[in-house]
Amino acid sequence: MLQSNRSLHRTLGFSLALSAGVTLAGCTVPFVTDTTRTDPAVFVQETRPVFYVPPYQDPPSNQPPPTPGAIPQKRQIIPTTFHQTYGMPVSSPVHRIMYDVIRDDGHTLPAIPYSRIDSRFLRQEVDYATREPVGAIVVDTRANFLYLVQPGGRAIRYGVGLGKAGFSWQGRGVIQRKAKWPRWTPPDDMVSRQPELRQFAAAEGGAMPGLNNPLGARALYIFKDGKDTLYRVHGTPDWQSVGHATSSGCVRMLNQDVIDLFERVPSGTPIVVL
């Protein structure tokens, strides 16, 4: 009778072990039903451990046998491929810093969407052979470039917008005046062509400085033989005009670029517009 009770206890203990888990060397190994194929949350997200080990199957004949001790992957890792779209401008990551938001004298210039501008017209240092002295400004009206001559046959090149046919200026001069956040008063001949500018001509002192001022954040005034030519190198809020002939003769630059140029050149800098 005592032996029968012991057998019954062993049987009950084994049954409890099956339901609660088996202790092997101090570690309880649970018996868990595989629910990964019935519970989408587990199958997709794999948020809980799975103890079910599928039976071994021979690998396909075209694949090598598994490496001993290797952990089988549950996801197929698909490498990401980056495709370049031909015809789109390519720019350097440095341009993100160049054309980022600028806070300047109480004004906040928005970031320029440089990826939408032809990369030729973004600020960059290039090889440039010229007889002009180091520090001179050269404007190439055919290519819509402004060069600031550097030592060693190099130059900093900026993209610019230029005057429409019949309104461009050519020649040699000097930057005799510089202004931050300048006011702008359109000349009479410009008002006659564009009557909507009359409001700026009538305002005392011209258009107020600011983000919508046609001269932008900086202006460099071109003089020749001591007289104001009325042509400027200046910024513009219309970044899309850079690289095109849309102005009334002035040299337009991206606001972030004209600020950079303004800091590099002193008054008296020679300028030649080819």
C-alpha distance (Angstrom), angle and dihedral (degrees) to the residues before:
residue distance angle dihedral
M1 . . .
L2 3.81 . .
Q3 3.80 90.5 .
S4 3.82 90.8 49.2
N5 3.83 90.0 53.5
R6 3.80 90.2 50.2
S7 3.82 90.8 51.0
L8 3.79 89.7 49.4
H9 3.83 90.8 50.1
R10 3.82 91.1 50.3
T11 3.79 90.8 49.9
L12 3.80 92.6 48.7
G13 3.82 91.0 46.6
F14 3.79 92.0 52.4
S15 3.79 90.3 50.0
L16 3.79 91.3 50.5
A17 3.78 89.5 48.3
L18 3.78 90.3 53.8
S19 3.80 91.3 53.0
A20 3.81 98.3 40.9
G21 3.80 101.2 30.2
V22 3.79 138.7 -93.8
T23 3.79 121.2 -87.0
L24 3.78 112.1 -136.7
A25 3.78 118.0 177.5
G26 3.79 91.0 -22.0
C27 3.85 95.4 -49.5
T28 3.79 121.8 107.8
V29 3.81 113.0 -141.0
P30 3.82 110.3 -161.4
F31 3.75 123.6 -147.6
V32 3.81 105.6 -128.7
T33 3.75 127.1 -178.4
D34 3.82 112.9 -126.7
T35 3.80 106.7 -111.8
T36 3.80 98.4 167.6
R37 3.80 92.7 106.5
T38 3.80 95.3 47.7
D39 3.81 102.5 38.3
P40 3.86 110.0 63.5
A41 3.80 92.3 -165.2
V42 3.79 90.6 59.7
F43 3.77 94.9 40.4
V44 3.80 96.3 49.4
Q45 3.77 102.7 32.9
E46 3.79 100.0 27.5
T47 3.76 91.2 -147.4
R48 3.79 98.1 155.6
P49 3.81 130.7 50.1
V50 3.78 119.1 -101.9
F51 3.80 118.4 -145.1
Y52 3.75 97.3 -177.6
V53 3.80 112.5 110.1
P54 3.81 113.7 -162.2
P55 3.80 117.8 -133.2
Y56 3.77 116.2 -92.1
Q57 3.77 116.6 -92.8
D58 3.77 127.0 -168.8
P59 3.81 110.7 -103.2
P60 3.81 118.6 -114.6
S61 3.76 113.6 -85.4
N62 3.82 91.2 -114.9
Q63 3.81 94.6 56.9
P64 3.81 128.9 69.8
P65 3.81 118.0 -112.7
P66 3.83 115.5 -92.1
T67 3.78 118.0 -88.7
P68 3.83 111.7 -107.0
G69 3.81 109.6 -102.4
A70 3.82 94.3 14.9
I71 3.81 116.9 140.4
P72 3.80 112.4 -128.4
Q73 3.83 114.3 -124.2
K74 3.78 119.4 -124.1
R75 3.83 95.3 -160.1
Q76 3.75 131.5 52.6
I77 3.78 108.7 -124.8
I78 3.79 109.7 -140.5
P79 3.81 114.2 -164.7
T80 3.78 115.7 -127.0
T81 3.78 115.5 -119.7
F82 3.79 121.0 -157.6
H83 3.78 115.1 -148.9
Q84 3.79 122.1 -157.9
T85 3.78 114.0 -140.4
Y86 3.76 106.8 -136.9
G87 3.77 116.3 -131.3
M88 3.82 93.2 31.8
P89 3.81 118.8 113.9
V90 3.78 116.8 -101.6
S91 3.79 118.0 -145.6
S92 3.79 135.9 -177.7
P93 3.83 120.8 -109.3
V94 3.81 85.3 -120.9
H95 3.80 87.7 71.7
R96 3.79 89.6 67.7
I97 3.80 87.8 66.2
M98 3.81 94.3 40.6
Y99 3.78 94.1 53.4
D100 3.79 100.6 34.6
V101 3.81 125.3 120.6
I102 3.82 113.5 -61.2
R103 3.79 125.5 -160.6
D104 3.77 108.3 -156.8
D105 3.81 131.4 167.5
G106 3.79 93.6 -24.9
H107 3.81 94.2 -44.4
T108 3.79 126.3 106.7
L109 3.78 114.0 -148.1
P110 3.79 111.6 -156.4
A111 3.77 120.8 -126.6
I112 3.79 114.0 -90.3
P113 3.84 115.6 -123.4
Y114 3.79 90.7 -124.9
S115 3.81 92.9 172.8
R116 3.81 87.5 69.3
I117 3.81 92.8 55.6
D118 3.78 123.3 83.3
S119 3.80 104.2 -100.3
R120 3.83 90.6 -128.7
F121 3.80 88.7 71.9
L122 3.80 96.7 51.2
R123 3.79 119.2 101.6
Q124 3.80 112.9 -88.6
E125 3.79 142.4 144.7
V126 3.80 114.3 -109.2
D127 3.79 142.1 171.4
Y128 3.79 108.8 -90.5
A129 3.80 127.5 177.0
T130 3.81 112.8 -157.7
R131 3.78 141.6 141.5
E132 3.80 91.0 -135.9
P133 3.82 115.2 110.2
V134 3.78 123.6 -102.4
G135 3.79 109.2 -84.4
A136 3.82 95.1 30.0
I137 3.80 122.2 128.1
V138 3.81 118.0 -129.4
V139 3.80 121.1 -172.0
D140 3.80 116.2 -159.8
T141 3.80 103.9 -160.0
R142 3.80 94.0 -173.5
A143 3.80 94.8 57.3
N144 3.83 97.5 30.6
F145 3.79 92.4 -122.7
L146 3.80 133.3 135.9
Y147 3.80 115.9 -157.4
L148 3.79 126.9 -160.4
V149 3.80 103.6 -159.9
Q150 3.82 115.2 -126.1
P151 3.81 131.9 -173.3
G152 3.79 121.3 -84.7
G153 3.80 98.6 35.3
R154 3.79 93.2 -61.1
A155 3.79 134.5 121.8
I156 3.78 139.9 -175.3
R157 3.79 106.1 -118.7
Y158 3.79 125.1 -154.2
G159 3.77 129.2 -175.9
V160 3.81 114.4 -121.5
G161 3.77 141.3 -173.8
L162 3.78 115.5 -130.9
G163 3.77 141.8 -165.5
K164 3.77 124.8 -69.9
A165 3.78 118.8 -107.3
G166 3.79 108.8 -66.5
F167 3.81 94.8 20.3
S168 3.78 102.4 70.3
W169 3.79 124.7 108.2
Q170 3.78 126.7 -142.0
G171 3.76 132.5 -174.1
R172 3.77 143.7 65.9
G173 3.76 127.3 -55.7
V174 3.77 144.2 135.2
I175 3.78 135.4 -105.7
Q176 3.78 96.7 -112.7
R177 3.80 98.5 166.9
K178 3.80 135.9 30.5
A179 3.80 127.5 -167.0
K180 3.79 136.1 -174.6
W181 3.78 115.6 -141.8
P182 3.81 91.8 -7.4
R183 3.77 128.6 -159.1
W184 3.77 116.4 -120.2
T185 3.79 130.5 -144.5
P186 3.82 114.6 -178.8
P187 3.82 114.6 -135.1
D188 3.81 119.4 -114.2
D189 3.81 95.3 -105.4
M190 3.80 90.4 54.3
V191 3.81 91.2 50.0
S192 3.79 89.7 51.6
R193 3.80 89.5 55.4
Q194 3.80 94.6 41.1
P195 3.83 110.2 30.1
E196 3.81 91.0 -178.3
L197 3.81 87.2 73.6
R198 3.80 92.0 64.5
Q199 3.79 90.7 94.9
F200 3.81 90.2 63.0
A201 3.80 92.8 46.9
A202 3.81 90.8 51.2
A203 3.81 94.6 49.0
E204 3.79 114.2 98.7
G205 3.77 107.2 -104.8
G206 3.79 91.9 3.4
A207 3.77 130.2 -94.6
M208 3.79 114.6 -8.2
P209 3.80 118.0 -107.7
G210 3.77 113.8 -100.7
L211 3.76 147.6 99.2
N212 3.82 93.3 -56.9
N213 3.78 96.8 45.9
P214 3.84 108.9 118.1
L215 3.82 90.8 -132.4
G216 3.78 92.1 57.8
A217 3.78 123.6 -159.2
R218 3.81 99.8 -29.1
A219 3.79 140.2 18.6
L220 3.80 131.3 -161.5
Y221 3.82 111.4 -163.0
I222 3.80 117.5 -142.5
F223 3.80 116.3 -142.1
K224 3.79 128.5 -177.9
D225 3.80 123.8 -164.5
G226 3.79 88.9 -9.3
K227 3.81 94.7 -55.3
D228 3.79 128.9 109.8
T229 3.79 109.7 -110.6
L230 3.85 89.5 -161.0
Y231 3.81 87.4 -126.1
R232 3.79 120.4 117.7
V233 3.76 142.4 -173.7
H234 3.78 100.9 -134.9
G235 3.77 146.6 150.4
T236 3.76 125.8 -99.1
P237 3.79 136.6 -154.9
D238 3.81 87.6 -144.5
W239 3.80 100.5 80.9
Q240 3.81 90.9 172.7
S241 3.81 90.7 67.5
V242 3.81 92.1 67.1
G243 3.79 109.7 106.4
H244 3.80 92.8 26.0
A245 3.80 139.0 87.5
T246 3.79 101.6 -114.5
S247 3.81 108.3 121.5
S248 3.78 132.3 86.8
G249 3.77 92.0 -107.2
C250 3.79 105.2 -61.5
V251 3.78 123.9 117.8
R252 3.80 109.0 -110.7
M253 3.77 123.2 -158.2
L254 3.78 136.0 -179.6
N255 3.80 107.1 -90.1
Q256 3.81 92.6 -119.0
D257 3.81 89.5 51.0
V258 3.79 96.8 48.3
I259 3.81 89.3 50.9
D260 3.81 88.7 53.4
L261 3.81 92.1 48.4
F262 3.81 92.0 44.9
E263 3.81 90.9 58.0
R264 3.81 92.7 48.7
V265 3.81 102.1 50.3
P266 3.83 128.4 60.5
S267 3.78 127.2 -150.0
G268 3.80 110.0 -79.3
T269 3.81 93.8 41.8
P270 3.81 110.2 151.1
I271 3.79 117.0 -120.6
V272 3.77 130.0 -169.6
V273 3.80 123.3 -169.8
L274 3.81 109.3 -158.7
